[in-house]
Structure formats: structure tokens, C-alpha cells
Amino acid sequence: MAAKNPKLFVLDTNVILHDSSCLHQFQENDIVIPICVLEELDKFKKGNESLNFHARHFLKEMDKISGDNAFNGGVPIGKNQGRLSIRLDQKFHPDLRSHFEESKVDHKILNTAYCLAKEQRSRDVVLVTKDVNLRMKAKAVHLIAEDYRTDHVTDISKIYKGYRFEENVSRELITRLCREPNGVPTKNFRSRSKFLPNEFVVARNKDVSALGFFDPADLMVHHITKVHASGIKPRNVEQMFALHALLNEDIRLVTVSGKAGTGKTLLALAAALERRDNYKQIFLSRPIVALSNKDLGYLPGDMHEKVNPYMQPLYDNLGVIQDRLIDNPERKGKKFQKFLDDEKLVISPLAYIRGRSLVDTYFIVDEAQNLTPHEVKTIITRAGENTKMVFTGDIFQIDHPYLDIYSNGLSYLIDKMQGQRLYTHIFLEKGERSELAELASDRL
């Protein structure tokens, strides 16, 4: 039986700006870059945003692959990989001319893929784009179109929660777990699956229960009790688990996910302030999802005026902690303002921290679901000595136009890091902001 011809993938600009290493993700299949995509990338070359770095990296990678060769006929991408070529703009195919505006870049890319499909009848031509609307247009003209799935989480329903419930645990074991300082071996539990490092457990038997934590250092389940941080008290079991992980110095990477009002950011900030003596700096940040791919330079005002509306939720959480810690109205705000003035506590968008060295830092990234997997990797690989990194967010509430619950950086991080000794994750399920907020989150 003859081997099937390799596919021909036509890449949209948004795929490249999502993952600049995408050229090496298509195995033995060939890749075509429409010339209009290169023209779009040229507009993104300058700047310090993530999109700018992706554009520059991709263009350098193309130059490295081509070397001194022309793209005529395509150049080999690498061992056991296909060939890379550039396709110049051409006249619109008669099938498309009366239906699409020819000046739009999306339609030029669509036309390139469509013309190739008509030429390459012996193999599949696939348009790869993260733009749902463009995929629908392609399918309307019977062209194969796919999302870029290399960094997708395959089954979001099975995503790791960070804790498990052990039912019908004997009262003797629950008592032993609470009293034994050296912990209890996992073999005493009836778990169908192996305990993961830093995984939490709720051991229950009718009206009695105990909370445990599997420590990878001694492979034992240890009892945990309710702890406070910076005046903030956990209100449910999941918040207890989260605060325990956020305060644990042996865990260097923590993710906390959950819907709005579950306390993700508040708990992370409270834990950081509780542990402030262990770090030189607390850095609190969040990505800014730019409108129509325009960076902050398009907004009026100086840097602080541009970003303050985006950072305000972080200041709000800081205000809650101040109210809990300081009873004297005249002192409220002064203590943490000094931290801000001395840059012991820094609140800044992620776009302004590139190039910084993250050493001896408690680093919190809020709204991490609006990051790409590549951006998450870039941030974590910058962690130096004595740095703890915390990512919080809601994977079901995404503002980024080209990310979803399967492809965002937070989902990817949870899926890939589970089971690692330095990592733990907690999913916060119950909203604690208010009864009204919880009702709206569940019903609307």
C-alpha cells in the first residue's frame, strides 16, 4: 500500500503570533506561508509585547531554515519534517471573487489556500487559523480548516483539581491522620489512582472528616488544619487547601483556578504578604488583552494612566487585606503604600516586566487564562533562586480573541505540570464574594 501524500498546511498570522515555534509542529507535512502573512508580521516586529517577540522569532527561524536557498519549491524544515515555502499573492479564484472582499488579508490567505487546494488534488490542503470566523468561511467554500491544536488540552472535563475525596474512610484512620505527627501511608486509603505530589485529600466517614496533604518528601499523607494569612481566613475546604499551598515554601509553582468570586487573587496576595519577610519583593501582575491587537501605546496618558484601569482589581484586593489588618482608620493605606513606594510590593502589567530578573520574588500572575502556553513557559523559565510563582484565573472566562478553554496557558499549565514535585494546583469551586455574586455566577 502506497504511503499517503503529506498534507499541505497554510498558516494564518495568528497561529505564528500564538506560537512562533509552530514550524516544527507539523511532522512530515509541508507548510506554506502566504506573502501577506509576512507583510502582517512585519507590522509586529517592533515593540516589547509578546506578539512582537513572536513575530521576530518566527522571521529569524524562517531565515535560519532557508539559509542561502530560495524558497522556490520549498526548503526542508528539518529531519523527518516537511518543506517550507512562501506563496505570493495571486488573482482571486473565480469561485471566491464574487463572495469575498479581495483587499482583506484574511481573504487573501483564504484565496491562497483555496487555489492550492485546486492545484494539489493529490493531497489535502489545510488552512490553519485561530480565527473561528475565517475557519467558517473556509468550510463554506469546502476548504479544510483547523485550529492550531498542538498545545491544546485534550479533555477539559478531566483536568486536575488538586484534591480528592476519600469516602467511607474508617474512623480509626481519620483519628490516626489527625493525631499522627509523622503522617499516614497512602496504602491505608482506598484510592483507585496513585496520590500525586502535593495533592490534597478529604477523608470522610458520615459525620466525621479530616483534611490531608500528600508530601512527596516522605511519601506520607499529613493532616492539615485551618491557617490564616494577613488577616484573611479561608471560608471553605478548597480555600484552606489553596492557602496551605500558597504558604508552603517547598512548593515553588502554584496554580489556582475558579470562577469569579472564589477568592483566587485575594488568597494569593494574602499569602504573599504573610511571607513577605522571605522574599525581597512581591510582584503582582496580569496580562492586558489589547483591543484589535493594538498595544498600550494606543491608549492616552503615561504608563500609569494607561494601565491603572486594568490593575484596579489588584488594588481592590490589597484594600480588603488592609481593612482586615489595620483597625486604626488613620493608618489604613499607609503601611502598604510604603511597600509600594519602596517597591517591596510592585503591581504592574506583564508587558512591562520583560527582561527583569525574577530572583527572590513572590510572583503572582492574575488572569492567567489570557496567556498563551508559550507566554506561560516564558514567564516560568525566568524564575531564579528563591522565587515562587503563582498563576490564578478562570479558564471558562477568557478575553483573548484566539484562546479558549483548551488552548489557554492556564489550562495547559495545569495539564502539563500535574504530578511534579515543585507544583500543586487547587480548583476553587464555591464562590465567597457574596450570595448575590454566587447566584449570578451559577445562573446567568
Secondary structure, DSSP 8 states (H G I E B T S, - for coil): -------EEEE-HHHHHH-TTGGGSSTT-EEEEEHHHHHHHHHTSSSSSHHHHHHHHHHHHHHHHHTT---TT-EE-STT--EEEEE------HHHHTTS-TTSHHHHHHHHHHHHHHH-TTS-EEEE-S-HHHHHHHHHTT-EEE---TT--S-GGG---SEEEE-S--HHHHHHHHH-TT-EEGGGS--SS---TT-EEEEEETTEEEEEEEETTTTEEEE-----BTTB---SHHHHHHHHHHH-TT--EEEEEESTTS-HHHHHHHHHHHTGGG-SEEEEEE----GGG--GGGSSSSHHHHHHHHHHHHHHHHHHHHHHH---TTTTTHHHHHHHHTTSEEEEEGGGTTT--B-SEEEEESSGGGS-HHHHHHHHTTB-TT-EEEEEE-TT----TT--TTTSHHHHHHHHHTT-TTEEEEEE-S--S-HHHHHHHHH-
